[in-house]
Amino acid sequence: MRVQDICPACHSPLPRSFAALMDMYEANYIRLRQLAPELFRLQGSHVSRVADGLDLHLKVVEVTRHTWTLWLSYDFGPGCEPRHRPDLTVRIYRDARQAEVLSRTCRFETLSPQRFAADLDTMLLCKWRLNRFLYKWLGYLLRQGHGFRRVERAALAETTA
């Protein structure tokens, strides 16, 4: 890897293209499915607990025909500000098998024709950083043993009825 392929701010590999970002979305989808194999049967809020680790919270925020929106965070407890971190909202594109961070936005003015290419590169880098963080965090959670593996029978009965 060449030095110019490393982001100076986050020290992670830079995306080479929009296609590379889509690959990151796919990798995040795969890791989310490893974390929650019955992801598309989950409803409401769930907590994953591991020894010597923080509780991981998952909440199903919205469900549409082709997308699921989840909230993932640690809960540091009352008296801690901010209490929920990293506080990520993730949109899962079920048909495309991709997952994208939504909660942290990349802010840009309307793209101007004079700056179009530079602004697109900046947007791509911002999206890359957000989703690279999710990718790395999901890997860490999996190594710790976190998971949402069991769906209560009552919840399963509701989803299949």
C-alpha positions as CSV (number, residue, x, y, z in Angstrom):
1,M,0.0,0.0,0.0
2,R,1.3,3.4,-0.9
3,V,1.5,6.3,1.5
4,Q,-1.0,8.3,-0.6
5,D,-3.5,5.4,-0.2
6,I,-3.8,6.1,3.6
7,C,-6.1,8.8,5.0
8,P,-4.0,11.3,7.0
9,A,-6.8,12.0,9.4
10,C,-8.0,8.4,10.3
11,H,-4.9,6.4,9.2
12,S,-7.2,3.9,7.3
13,P,-7.1,2.8,3.7
14,L,-8.7,5.3,1.3
15,P,-11.5,4.2,-0.9
16,R,-10.3,4.0,-4.5
17,S,-13.9,4.3,-5.9
18,F,-17.6,4.3,-5.3
19,A,-17.4,0.5,-5.9
20,A,-15.0,0.1,-3.0
21,L,-17.5,1.9,-0.8
22,M,-20.2,-0.5,-1.9
23,D,-17.9,-3.4,-1.0
24,M,-17.6,-1.8,2.5
25,Y,-21.4,-1.7,2.7
26,E,-21.5,-5.4,1.8
27,A,-18.9,-6.3,4.4
28,N,-20.9,-4.5,7.0
29,Y,-24.0,-6.4,6.0
30,I,-22.2,-9.7,6.4
31,R,-20.9,-8.7,9.9
32,L,-24.3,-7.5,11.0
33,R,-25.8,-10.9,9.9
34,Q,-23.0,-12.6,11.9
35,L,-23.9,-10.5,14.9
36,A,-27.7,-11.2,14.5
37,P,-28.3,-14.3,12.4
38,E,-32.1,-13.8,12.8
39,L,-31.8,-10.1,12.1
40,F,-34.9,-9.9,10.0
41,R,-37.0,-11.5,12.7
42,L,-36.0,-9.0,15.4
43,Q,-38.4,-6.5,16.7
44,G,-38.1,-3.8,19.3
45,S,-35.0,-3.5,21.6
46,H,-32.4,-6.1,22.4
47,V,-29.3,-6.3,24.6
48,S,-26.2,-8.4,24.2
49,R,-24.1,-9.0,27.3
50,V,-20.6,-10.4,27.5
51,A,-18.3,-10.9,30.5
52,D,-16.0,-7.9,31.1
53,G,-17.7,-5.9,28.4
54,L,-20.2,-3.1,28.0
55,D,-23.8,-4.0,27.1
56,L,-24.5,-3.7,23.4
57,H,-28.0,-2.3,22.6
58,L,-29.8,-2.9,19.3
59,K,-33.1,-1.4,18.5
60,V,-35.2,-1.9,15.3
61,V,-36.2,1.6,14.4
62,E,-38.0,1.2,11.1
63,V,-38.9,-1.7,8.8
64,T,-40.0,-1.3,5.2
65,R,-40.3,-3.8,2.4
66,H,-36.6,-3.6,1.4
67,T,-34.9,-1.8,4.3
68,W,-34.4,-2.2,8.0
69,T,-33.1,0.7,10.1
70,L,-31.3,-0.3,13.3
71,W,-29.8,1.7,16.2
72,L,-26.6,0.2,17.8
73,S,-24.8,1.6,20.8
74,Y,-23.2,0.9,24.1
75,D,-25.0,2.2,27.2
76,F,-22.6,3.8,29.6
77,G,-25.3,4.2,32.2
78,P,-26.9,7.0,34.1
79,G,-24.6,9.9,35.0
80,C,-22.4,9.4,32.0
81,E,-22.5,12.0,29.3
82,P,-22.9,11.1,26.6
83,R,-24.6,8.0,27.8
84,H,-24.9,6.2,24.4
85,R,-21.9,5.9,22.2
86,P,-21.1,5.3,19.4
87,D,-24.8,5.9,18.9
88,L,-25.1,4.6,15.3
89,T,-28.1,4.4,13.1
90,V,-27.6,1.8,10.3
91,R,-29.8,1.3,7.2
92,I,-29.8,-2.3,6.0
93,Y,-30.7,-2.8,2.3
94,R,-32.0,-6.3,2.5
95,D,-32.4,-6.9,-1.3
96,A,-28.9,-5.4,-2.1
97,R,-27.3,-7.1,1.0
98,Q,-25.7,-3.9,2.1
99,A,-25.6,-1.9,5.4
100,E,-24.8,1.9,5.6
101,V,-24.2,4.2,8.5
102,L,-26.9,6.9,8.5
103,S,-26.6,8.7,11.9
104,R,-23.5,10.6,11.2
105,T,-23.9,12.8,8.2
106,C,-21.4,14.3,5.9
107,R,-22.4,17.9,5.5
108,F,-22.0,19.6,2.2
109,E,-23.5,22.6,0.5
110,T,-25.1,22.0,-2.9
111,L,-22.4,20.6,-5.2
112,S,-21.2,23.3,-7.5
113,P,-20.1,22.5,-11.1
114,Q,-16.7,24.0,-10.4
115,R,-16.1,21.8,-7.4
116,F,-18.1,18.7,-8.4
117,A,-15.2,16.2,-8.5
118,A,-13.5,17.5,-5.4
119,D,-16.8,17.5,-3.4
120,L,-17.6,14.0,-4.6
121,D,-14.2,12.8,-3.4
122,T,-14.8,14.5,0.0
123,M,-18.2,12.9,0.3
124,L,-16.8,9.5,-0.6
125,L,-14.1,9.9,2.0
126,C,-16.6,10.9,4.7
127,K,-18.9,7.9,3.9
128,W,-15.8,5.7,3.9
129,R,-14.7,6.8,7.3
130,L,-18.1,6.3,8.9
131,N,-18.6,2.9,7.4
132,R,-15.0,1.8,8.0
133,F,-15.7,2.6,11.7
134,L,-18.8,0.4,11.7
135,Y,-16.8,-2.4,10.0
136,K,-14.0,-2.3,12.6
137,W,-16.5,-2.0,15.5
138,L,-18.6,-5.0,14.3
139,G,-15.4,-7.0,14.1
140,Y,-14.5,-6.1,17.6
141,L,-18.0,-6.9,18.9
142,L,-17.9,-10.3,17.2
143,R,-14.4,-11.1,18.7
144,Q,-15.8,-10.1,22.2
145,G,-18.6,-12.7,21.7
146,H,-21.5,-10.2,21.3
147,G,-24.5,-11.5,19.4
148,F,-28.2,-11.4,19.1
149,R,-28.7,-15.1,18.4
150,R,-31.9,-16.0,20.0
151,V,-35.3,-14.6,19.2
152,E,-37.9,-15.3,21.8
153,R,-40.6,-17.8,20.7
154,A,-43.3,-15.2,21.4
155,A,-41.5,-12.7,19.1
156,L,-41.2,-15.4,16.4
157,A,-44.8,-16.2,16.6
158,E,-45.7,-12.5,16.1
159,T,-43.5,-12.2,13.0
160,T,-44.8,-15.4,11.4
161,A,-48.5,-14.8,12.2
